[in-house]
Every structure is written in C-alpha cells, then in structure tokens.
Amino acid sequence: MSNDTDVPSSSCTFEEIVTSPYKVGLEDEVNPSAKCSADHFFRQIWQKQPAIFHTSQRQDPKSGALSNALSMAWNDVADLLSQCRQGESQPLYFQQGKPVTDPHCLYSSNPFAAYLDSCSVIVNHADFHHHLIASLCNDLQKTFPHVYANTYLTPPNGHAVEAHADDRDVLVIQIIGQKTWKVYKHVPVQFPFEKEQVGKNGLEVPPSIKTAGLCFEQEMVLQPGDVLYMPRGFVHEATTETINSGPFMPSFHATIAIATHDWCLSVVLSDTIRHMLNGVADFRKALPIGLSPEYKSSSGSICPNKQLDQAMSMIQNNVTTEVLERNLKAKYDMHNSHAKECRDKIINAQSKKRKRCEEYVGYNAASQLDLDSVVRASIPDERESVVIEEGQLRGLTVRQENCTALMGILAVLKQDPSLHVKVRELRDIYDEKDSISKLDMICDFTLLSFARCCVELGALALVESLSTL
C-alpha cells in the first residue's frame, strides 16, 4: 500500500478550495494561522477535524469546474430535479427531518409539488443528472480515487434530516442561499467512529456528543462559495432558519461524498480474503453445524484444525501489499467506469440543442419552464387534454405561509385570460394587501415550482415567448 505520508495530486477544484481563507474546527489541534495547501490539508486536517474554506473570499478567483458549479441558478436546480424524476432513482423527500414514505401518493412523485409542501428534496448521485455537477466530480477525482455528489434542496425555515453522523468524509459546497450548521466537536476515543452512523438506522446520538460543544465554537452559516470539509463520524445538523430577519431563501448545496469507509484496510483485506477463499470449493461448504449428530463433525468442532490451517496458509502466502493495491484499484476502476459512462451521457446531452416543446400544458410543457418562461391561464380544451394518472391528485398541497399568495396569483391569471406573465414576475401581479400571506416568503424557486405544477396539471399554459404574443 502507499506510504501514509504520501499526498495525493490535486485537481484545480481541490487546489482552489484548500488554498482559500479557512477556519479549522478544533482550534487546539491545528494552528489556524498556518497557510493551507493540499499538503497541509492531508497532513493536518484530513480525517482529523472539520474545516471551512471560503472560496468566495479568494483574491484570485479562478474559473473552472468549481466556479461553474457555483454559478448554478434556480433554473439549473429545476433541470436537475426533472432529470432525476425521469430516471430510475427518484429523489428522496424529507419534511422537517422526517422521511416522506409515500411521495407518489402525496405528490405524484413530483419534486416541485413536494417542495411547495415544505419538503426538502435530496438527489443522490446528482452527478448523473446535471452536467455542471458531473464536471465537478470528474475534476475532484484527479485528487480522490472516487467521489460522487448528493444535492440537498431545503425550503426556508426547514431542515432535511435530524442530527447524525456519516461513515464517509464529505465536502459540503454551498451553491445557492445559506444554511446554518452545527458540527459537534465530540471525537470518539476510537476514531474513526466505530458506530459512525449514529442518528441513522435506529442508532441514537449519545447525549454526551451534544453536550461536548460545537466545532468552530459556534453555529456556522455557509454562504455561496463556502465549502465545509467534514470527516466521517462527526455528528452534525443543518437548518435554513432565517438569520437576523433576513430574506426567506431556500438553500441548495452539493455534498461531495468520499467513500472512505470502503477504503480502509479492514474492508479491503476482508474482501480480498473472502474472494480468495471462495475460489476453493471446500471453503465454500457449510460448516458442520446443526441439531442432529449427523450434521456435526467427527471432532466435534465446527471447523477442523486442518481446514483452518490450510486457509491461514493460503492467506499468508497470497495476501500481499501488491494484491491489496491491485484489488483496491480494481474497485476504484469499476466505480469510475460506471460514473464516467453516466456523467459523459449527461455532459454530452447538454451540448445538444434543446428540443422545442409543441405543447402548452401537461408534463412535457412543464419540464420546459424556467423563470423567464411566459405563462397564462389555460383554456378549457387545454385543461381537458391533460390526462391525470389514476390516483393522482388534481390539486396541490402548499405550505400555509405561501398558500394565500399563490392562490391569489392563480386567481388573477384566471380572471384575465389575456394576461401573459413571466414566471419570475408572477408575484408582481398580486396585491398582498389584507393578505395573511406575505410575498417575501415567495422566492423565485417557489414561483418556478408553482408554475411547473400548474402547467403540468393544466391550470396554466406555457406561452413560448414574448415575441409570439
């Protein structure tokens, strides 16, 4: 195996992150005034403590995969969700920390409808669904053997999951909006954490973790361009609570997963030994166990010493550093080959001209909508042309704070069928006077989600462009 002092070569993205202004999570272990670099990161921070890097504060901002990903806007997020919705792996939905168990029944598996009902939307392997995130992961793999991206869209005053720890190292890249993070400084005696995924799968977060205090000595608010590095095993939680009466904004961030739980010696060694022993027929036979004497070995042992000695001799003679390195590389290559195929597909699709939609209502029309699309009230024939899947609801469930204003916008459009409005300007047509719903809760992505749902259900129709009016 490689010497543990070796430092991986760096991608442009990783160099830009680690050479940005930064703060470490455990002040007593690393000198925060030291200049950071890839070398410093892997020797002093990697798998030791969290750190926050502020790429937006760089004096020499670079262009490349990271800046392209940070340029993503709400139209890009909508495209990402649409791509994922069409794939085999559907988005995951959480409402104030609780998983939504039947999103098809509640929202017809429509991420925009779920978002309007205050759900967080998680896209696993987002690098298979958006070209900018695919390119970001491709570049980071020049440093790390294999990475992938999960994205988190969280509405204002919400959170996706409860406090928990992960069994992998991650880079959290804040792209749109802001999110408040608590990272608890409790470091287990046996680190990496033996039970790394507390807060998941029925494992409770020990009370001692939350009483140990916070890394960085306080809650940290990630702004666009901030990158949080979090080693596996550190308990954390995040919310989009509005800070200092600021604007009501959703948050969108990408979590770059570095599957370090798969790279440790215990996993690589056990996989190698299992594969080797499975190649011998005698070692695949069931051990002599059972209630009846006929199923017991003549020696009374479940594993005769001779057979165990043969297995141990085979392991000692064949399991070498070179074999482990070869098997680990084969594992990386397998994951990277699959990832490359999926990422190339989405990157190449981006270069093709978008096919013009010939429909005004329904799913296909809705998937074309962005913030600059123009919509109007649909006519009866258009509404009747929309086929609703059996069991699918015709209406929407909208969070209480937004309901009155959104229904008011829809009412204004229906009252004047000649009114054509850009999606991003829909809030301008509604008079919020005497309304219990405030328009400052209606962000651009809420307008886009609402318009997409209304066009899909047939309440609104897509107008191709202002030039056709």
C-alpha positions as CSV (number, residue, x, y, z in Angstrom):
1,M,0.0,0.0,0.0
2,S,1.1,3.6,-0.5
3,N,3.1,5.3,2.3
4,D,0.6,7.1,4.6
5,T,2.7,10.3,4.2
6,D,2.2,10.4,0.5
7,V,0.0,13.4,-0.5
8,P,-2.4,12.9,-3.5
9,S,-2.0,15.1,-6.5
10,S,-4.6,17.9,-6.6
11,S,-7.2,18.9,-9.1
12,C,-7.8,22.5,-9.9
13,T,-11.0,22.4,-7.9
14,F,-9.4,20.9,-4.8
15,E,-6.5,23.4,-5.0
16,E,-8.9,26.3,-5.2
17,I,-10.8,25.0,-2.2
18,V,-7.8,24.3,0.2
19,T,-5.9,27.5,-0.7
20,S,-8.9,29.7,0.2
21,P,-9.2,31.5,3.5
22,Y,-10.2,28.9,6.1
23,K,-11.0,28.1,9.7
24,V,-10.5,24.7,11.4
25,G,-13.0,23.1,13.7
26,L,-10.7,22.1,16.6
27,E,-8.5,25.0,17.4
28,D,-6.3,23.1,19.8
29,E,-5.1,20.6,17.2
30,V,-4.1,22.8,14.2
31,N,-2.6,26.2,14.1
32,P,-5.3,28.2,12.3
33,S,-2.8,30.9,11.2
34,A,-0.9,28.3,9.1
35,K,-1.2,28.7,5.4
36,C,-3.3,25.9,4.0
37,S,-2.3,23.9,1.0
38,A,-3.1,20.4,-0.3
39,D,-0.1,19.1,1.6
40,H,-1.2,20.8,4.8
41,F,-4.7,19.6,4.4
42,F,-3.8,15.9,4.1
43,R,-1.3,16.0,6.9
44,Q,-3.1,18.1,9.4
45,I,-6.8,18.2,8.6
46,W,-7.8,15.1,6.6
47,Q,-9.7,12.6,8.8
48,K,-8.8,14.7,11.9
49,Q,-11.1,17.6,12.1
50,P,-13.7,19.7,10.2
51,A,-12.7,22.9,8.4
52,I,-14.5,25.6,6.4
53,F,-13.0,27.1,3.3
54,H,-14.3,30.4,1.9
55,T,-13.7,30.2,-1.9
56,S,-15.7,33.4,-2.4
57,Q,-13.1,35.4,-0.4
58,R,-10.2,34.5,-2.6
59,Q,-8.3,37.4,-4.0
60,D,-7.6,35.5,-7.2
61,P,-10.9,33.7,-8.1
62,K,-10.4,31.1,-10.7
63,S,-12.6,29.7,-13.4
64,G,-13.3,26.1,-13.9
65,A,-15.4,23.2,-12.6
66,L,-15.9,24.8,-9.1
67,S,-16.9,28.3,-10.3
68,N,-19.2,26.7,-13.0
69,A,-20.9,24.7,-10.3
70,L,-21.2,27.8,-8.1
71,S,-22.9,29.6,-11.0
72,M,-25.8,27.3,-10.9
73,A,-29.2,29.1,-10.6
74,W,-32.7,28.0,-9.8
75,N,-33.3,27.1,-13.5
76,D,-30.4,24.6,-13.2
77,V,-31.8,23.2,-10.0
78,A,-35.2,22.7,-11.7
79,D,-33.5,20.9,-14.6
80,L,-31.6,18.7,-12.1
81,L,-34.8,17.7,-10.4
82,S,-36.6,17.0,-13.7
83,Q,-33.7,14.8,-14.9
84,C,-33.7,12.8,-11.7
85,R,-37.5,12.5,-11.8
86,Q,-37.2,10.8,-15.2
87,G,-34.5,8.4,-14.1
88,E,-34.7,5.1,-12.3
89,S,-33.5,6.5,-9.0
90,Q,-36.1,9.0,-7.7
91,P,-35.5,12.0,-5.4
92,L,-35.9,11.5,-1.6
93,Y,-38.2,13.7,0.3
94,F,-38.0,14.8,4.0
95,Q,-40.3,17.1,5.9
96,Q,-38.8,18.7,8.9
97,G,-36.4,15.8,9.5
98,K,-38.9,13.0,8.8
99,P,-38.8,10.9,5.6
100,V,-41.9,11.1,3.3
101,T,-42.7,7.4,2.9
102,D,-45.2,7.6,0.0
103,P,-44.3,10.5,-2.2
104,H,-46.1,9.1,-5.2
105,C,-49.4,9.1,-3.3
106,L,-48.9,12.5,-1.8
107,Y,-47.2,14.3,-4.7
108,S,-47.3,12.0,-7.7
109,S,-43.5,11.8,-7.2
110,N,-43.3,15.4,-8.4
111,P,-40.4,17.2,-6.6
112,F,-41.9,20.6,-7.3
113,A,-45.1,19.7,-5.6
114,A,-43.2,18.2,-2.7
115,Y,-41.2,21.4,-2.3
116,L,-44.3,23.5,-2.3
117,D,-45.5,21.5,0.7
118,S,-42.2,22.4,2.6
119,C,-40.3,19.2,1.8
120,S,-36.6,19.0,1.4
121,V,-35.6,17.2,-1.8
122,I,-32.5,15.1,-1.9
123,V,-31.0,13.9,-5.2
124,N,-28.5,11.0,-4.7
125,H,-25.8,10.8,-7.4
126,A,-26.7,14.2,-8.7
127,D,-23.5,14.0,-10.9
128,F,-25.6,11.6,-13.1
129,H,-28.3,14.3,-13.5
130,H,-26.6,17.6,-14.1
131,H,-23.6,18.4,-16.3
132,L,-22.0,21.0,-14.0
133,I,-22.0,18.7,-11.0
134,A,-20.7,15.8,-13.3
135,S,-17.8,18.0,-14.3
136,L,-17.1,19.0,-10.7
137,C,-16.9,15.3,-9.7
138,N,-14.7,14.5,-12.7
139,D,-12.2,17.2,-11.7
140,L,-12.2,16.2,-8.0
141,Q,-11.3,12.6,-9.0
142,K,-7.9,13.9,-10.0
143,T,-7.3,14.1,-6.3
144,F,-9.6,11.5,-4.8
145,P,-9.8,7.9,-6.2
146,H,-13.6,8.2,-6.5
147,V,-16.3,10.7,-5.5
148,Y,-19.9,11.3,-6.2
149,A,-22.4,14.1,-5.3
150,N,-25.7,14.3,-3.5
151,T,-27.6,17.5,-3.6
152,Y,-30.0,19.0,-0.9
153,L,-32.7,21.5,-1.7
154,T,-34.3,22.8,1.6
155,P,-37.1,25.3,1.8
156,P,-36.9,28.3,4.1
157,N,-37.2,27.6,7.9
158,G,-36.7,23.9,7.3
159,H,-34.2,21.0,7.6
160,A,-33.8,17.8,5.8
161,V,-32.6,15.3,8.4
162,E,-32.0,15.2,12.1
163,A,-28.6,15.3,13.8
164,H,-26.5,12.3,12.6
165,A,-23.0,11.2,11.5
166,D,-21.9,9.7,8.2
167,D,-19.5,6.8,7.5
168,R,-17.7,8.8,4.8
169,D,-15.8,12.1,4.5
170,V,-17.6,14.8,2.7
171,L,-17.1,18.3,1.1
172,V,-20.3,20.3,1.5
173,I,-20.4,23.0,-1.2
174,Q,-22.9,25.8,-0.6
175,I,-24.3,26.8,-4.0
176,I,-27.4,28.9,-3.6
177,G,-28.8,30.5,-0.4
178,Q,-27.4,29.9,3.0
179,K,-27.6,27.1,5.6
180,T,-26.8,27.1,9.3
181,W,-24.6,24.2,10.5
182,K,-23.9,22.7,13.9
183,V,-20.9,20.4,13.9
184,Y,-20.3,18.8,17.3
185,K,-16.7,18.6,18.5
186,H,-17.0,15.3,20.4
187,V,-14.3,13.0,19.0
188,P,-14.7,9.3,20.0
189,V,-11.8,7.6,21.7
190,Q,-11.8,5.1,18.8
191,F,-11.6,7.3,15.7
192,P,-12.8,6.9,13.0
193,F,-16.0,6.3,14.9
194,E,-16.8,2.6,15.4
195,K,-20.5,3.3,15.2
196,E,-20.2,6.1,12.6
197,Q,-23.8,6.4,11.5
198,V,-25.4,7.5,14.8
199,G,-28.7,9.2,14.1
200,K,-29.5,6.7,11.4
201,N,-30.8,3.1,11.3
202,G,-32.0,3.2,14.8
203,L,-28.7,4.3,16.4
204,E,-29.3,7.2,18.8
205,V,-26.9,10.1,19.0
206,P,-25.4,9.8,22.5
207,P,-26.3,12.7,24.8
208,S,-22.6,13.2,25.5
209,I,-21.9,14.3,21.9
210,K,-24.3,17.3,22.1
211,T,-23.0,18.4,25.5
212,A,-19.4,18.4,24.3
213,G,-19.8,21.7,22.5
214,L,-19.5,22.8,18.8
215,C,-16.7,22.8,16.4
216,F,-15.7,26.3,15.4
217,E,-17.1,27.3,18.9
218,Q,-20.5,28.3,17.3
219,E,-23.0,27.6,14.7
220,M,-21.6,28.3,11.2
221,V,-23.6,29.9,8.4
222,L,-22.5,28.7,5.0
223,Q,-22.8,31.2,2.2
224,P,-22.5,30.6,-1.5
225,G,-18.9,29.6,-2.2
226,D,-18.3,28.2,1.3
227,V,-17.0,24.6,1.5
228,L,-17.3,22.6,4.7
229,Y,-15.0,19.6,5.0
230,M,-16.3,17.1,7.5
231,P,-14.5,13.8,8.4
232,R,-16.5,10.7,8.9
233,G,-18.0,10.2,12.3
234,F,-18.6,13.8,13.3
235,V,-22.2,14.5,14.3
236,H,-23.9,17.4,12.5
237,E,-27.2,19.0,11.7
238,A,-28.2,21.9,9.4
239,T,-31.2,24.2,9.0
240,T,-32.4,27.1,6.8
241,E,-33.7,29.2,9.7
242,T,-33.8,32.9,8.7
243,I,-30.9,34.7,10.4
244,N,-31.4,38.3,11.7
245,S,-34.8,38.7,9.9
246,G,-33.0,38.2,6.6
247,P,-34.8,37.2,3.4
248,F,-36.7,33.9,3.2
249,M,-34.5,31.8,1.0
250,P,-34.2,28.2,0.3
251,S,-30.8,26.5,0.3
252,F,-29.2,24.4,-2.3
253,H,-25.9,22.6,-1.7
254,A,-24.0,19.7,-3.1
255,T,-22.4,17.2,-0.8
256,I,-19.3,15.5,-2.4
257,A,-19.1,12.1,-0.9
258,I,-15.6,10.5,-0.4
259,A,-16.4,6.9,0.5
260,T,-13.6,6.4,3.0
261,H,-15.4,3.6,4.8
262,D,-14.7,1.5,1.7
263,W,-11.0,2.4,1.5
264,C,-9.9,1.1,5.0
265,L,-7.7,-1.9,5.5
266,S,-10.4,-3.9,7.3
267,V,-12.7,-3.7,4.2
268,V,-10.1,-4.2,1.6
269,L,-8.4,-7.1,3.4
270,S,-11.7,-8.9,4.2
271,D,-12.9,-8.5,0.6
272,T,-9.6,-9.9,-0.7
273,I,-9.6,-12.9,1.7
274,R,-13.3,-13.7,1.0
275,H,-12.7,-13.6,-2.8
276,M,-9.6,-15.8,-2.4
277,L,-11.2,-18.4,-0.1
278,N,-14.4,-18.6,-2.2
279,G,-12.2,-19.9,-5.1
280,V,-11.7,-23.2,-3.1
281,A,-14.7,-25.5,-3.2
282,D,-14.0,-26.9,0.3
283,F,-14.1,-23.4,1.9
284,R,-17.5,-22.7,0.4
285,K,-19.1,-25.7,2.0
286,A,-21.3,-25.1,5.0
287,L,-19.6,-25.7,8.4
288,P,-20.8,-28.8,10.2
289,I,-23.5,-27.3,12.5
290,G,-27.0,-28.4,13.3
291,L,-29.2,-30.0,15.9
292,S,-28.7,-33.6,14.8
293,P,-25.5,-35.5,15.4
294,E,-25.3,-36.4,11.7
295,Y,-24.6,-32.7,10.9
296,K,-21.7,-32.4,13.4
297,S,-18.0,-33.1,12.6
298,S,-16.3,-36.1,13.9
299,S,-14.0,-33.9,16.0
300,G,-16.9,-32.0,17.5
301,S,-15.5,-28.8,16.2
302,I,-17.4,-26.5,13.8
303,C,-14.1,-26.0,11.9
304,P,-11.5,-28.8,11.8
305,N,-8.0,-27.5,12.6
306,K,-6.6,-28.9,9.3
307,Q,-9.0,-26.9,7.2
308,L,-8.4,-23.8,9.2
309,D,-4.6,-24.3,8.9
310,Q,-5.0,-24.6,5.1
311,A,-7.0,-21.4,4.9
312,M,-4.5,-19.5,7.0
313,S,-1.6,-20.8,5.0
314,M,-3.3,-19.7,1.8
315,I,-3.9,-16.2,3.2
316,Q,-0.3,-15.8,4.4
317,N,1.2,-17.0,1.1
318,N,-1.1,-15.0,-1.2
319,V,-2.3,-11.8,0.5
320,T,0.4,-9.2,-0.1
321,T,0.5,-5.4,-0.3
322,E,0.6,-5.7,-4.1
323,V,-2.5,-7.8,-4.1
324,L,-4.4,-5.4,-1.9
325,E,-3.3,-2.4,-4.0
326,R,-4.4,-4.2,-7.2
327,N,-7.8,-5.1,-5.7
328,L,-8.4,-1.6,-4.4
329,K,-7.5,-0.1,-7.8
330,A,-9.9,-2.5,-9.5
331,K,-12.6,-1.4,-7.1
332,Y,-11.9,2.3,-8.0
333,D,-11.8,1.5,-11.7
334,M,-15.2,-0.3,-11.5
335,H,-16.9,2.7,-9.8
336,N,-15.2,5.2,-12.0
337,S,-16.1,3.4,-15.2
338,H,-19.8,3.4,-14.3
339,A,-19.6,7.0,-13.2
340,K,-17.8,8.1,-16.4
341,E,-20.5,6.5,-18.5
342,C,-23.3,8.2,-16.7
343,R,-21.5,11.6,-16.5
344,D,-20.5,11.6,-20.1
345,K,-24.1,10.9,-21.1
346,I,-25.4,14.0,-19.2
347,I,-22.5,16.2,-20.3
348,N,-22.9,15.2,-23.9
349,A,-26.7,15.7,-23.7
350,Q,-26.1,19.3,-22.6
351,S,-24.3,20.1,-25.8
352,K,-27.4,19.2,-27.9
353,K,-29.9,21.8,-28.7
354,R,-33.0,21.7,-26.5
355,K,-36.0,20.3,-28.4
356,R,-38.8,22.8,-28.6
357,C,-42.0,21.7,-26.9
358,E,-45.1,21.8,-29.1
359,E,-47.4,21.5,-26.1
360,Y,-48.9,24.2,-23.9
361,V,-49.9,22.2,-20.9
362,G,-49.0,18.9,-19.3
363,Y,-45.8,17.2,-18.1
364,N,-43.7,17.9,-21.3
365,A,-44.6,21.6,-21.3
366,A,-44.0,21.9,-17.6
367,S,-40.5,20.4,-17.9
368,Q,-39.6,23.2,-20.3
369,L,-40.4,26.0,-17.9
370,D,-37.8,28.3,-16.4
371,L,-38.0,31.6,-14.7
372,D,-38.1,33.5,-18.0
373,S,-40.9,31.4,-19.5
374,V,-44.2,33.1,-20.0
375,V,-47.4,31.6,-18.7
376,R,-51.1,32.4,-18.9
377,A,-54.4,30.8,-17.7
378,S,-55.3,27.7,-19.7
379,I,-58.4,27.4,-21.8
380,P,-61.0,24.6,-21.2
381,D,-59.7,22.5,-24.1
382,E,-56.2,22.6,-22.8
383,R,-57.3,21.7,-19.3
384,E,-59.3,18.7,-20.6
385,S,-56.3,17.5,-22.7
386,V,-54.3,16.8,-19.6
387,V,-54.6,13.2,-18.6
388,I,-54.2,12.7,-14.9
389,E,-52.8,9.3,-13.8
390,E,-55.2,7.2,-11.8
391,G,-54.8,8.0,-8.1
392,Q,-53.0,11.3,-8.8
393,L,-54.4,14.4,-7.2
394,R,-55.5,17.2,-9.5
395,G,-54.7,19.9,-6.8
396,L,-51.7,20.8,-4.8
397,T,-50.8,20.9,-1.1
398,V,-49.0,24.2,-0.4
399,R,-47.3,25.2,2.9
400,Q,-49.6,27.6,4.9
401,E,-47.3,30.6,4.7
402,N,-47.5,30.6,0.9
403,C,-50.9,29.3,0.2
404,T,-52.9,32.6,0.1
405,A,-50.4,34.4,-2.1
406,L,-50.0,31.6,-4.6
407,M,-53.8,31.0,-4.9
408,G,-54.1,34.8,-5.3
409,I,-51.6,34.8,-8.2
410,L,-53.5,32.0,-9.9
411,A,-56.9,33.8,-9.4
412,V,-55.5,37.0,-11.1
413,L,-54.4,35.0,-14.1
414,K,-57.8,33.2,-14.4
415,Q,-59.7,36.5,-14.1
416,D,-57.8,37.9,-17.1
417,P,-57.1,35.1,-19.8
418,S,-55.3,37.7,-21.9
419,L,-52.7,38.3,-19.2
420,H,-49.3,36.8,-20.1
421,V,-46.6,36.9,-17.4
422,K,-43.0,35.8,-17.0
423,V,-42.7,33.2,-14.2
424,R,-40.2,35.4,-12.2
425,E,-42.7,38.3,-12.4
426,L,-45.7,36.4,-11.1
427,R,-45.5,38.0,-7.6
428,D,-45.9,41.4,-9.2
429,I,-49.4,40.8,-10.3
430,Y,-50.7,40.0,-6.8
431,D,-51.8,42.7,-4.3
432,E,-50.8,41.4,-0.9
433,K,-53.0,43.9,0.9
434,D,-55.1,42.4,3.6
435,S,-53.4,39.0,3.0
436,I,-52.1,36.8,5.8
437,S,-49.5,35.5,3.4
438,K,-46.5,37.8,2.7
439,L,-44.9,37.9,-0.7
440,D,-41.4,37.9,0.9
441,M,-42.0,34.2,1.6
442,I,-42.4,33.6,-2.2
443,C,-38.9,33.1,-3.5
444,D,-38.1,32.6,-7.2
445,F,-37.9,28.8,-6.8
446,T,-41.3,28.7,-5.2
447,L,-42.7,30.6,-8.2
448,L,-41.0,28.2,-10.6
449,S,-42.2,25.2,-8.7
450,F,-45.7,26.5,-8.6
451,A,-45.7,27.4,-12.3
452,R,-44.4,23.9,-13.3
453,C,-47.0,22.2,-11.2
454,C,-49.9,24.3,-12.6
455,V,-48.8,23.7,-16.2
456,E,-48.4,20.0,-15.5
457,L,-51.9,19.9,-14.0
458,G,-53.4,22.1,-16.7
459,A,-54.3,25.1,-14.7
460,L,-51.8,27.3,-16.5
461,A,-50.4,27.1,-20.0
462,L,-46.9,27.8,-21.4
463,V,-46.5,30.7,-23.9
464,E,-43.5,30.0,-26.0
465,S,-42.0,33.5,-25.9
466,L,-43.0,37.2,-25.7
467,S,-42.2,37.6,-29.4
468,T,-45.2,35.4,-30.2
469,L,-47.7,37.5,-28.4
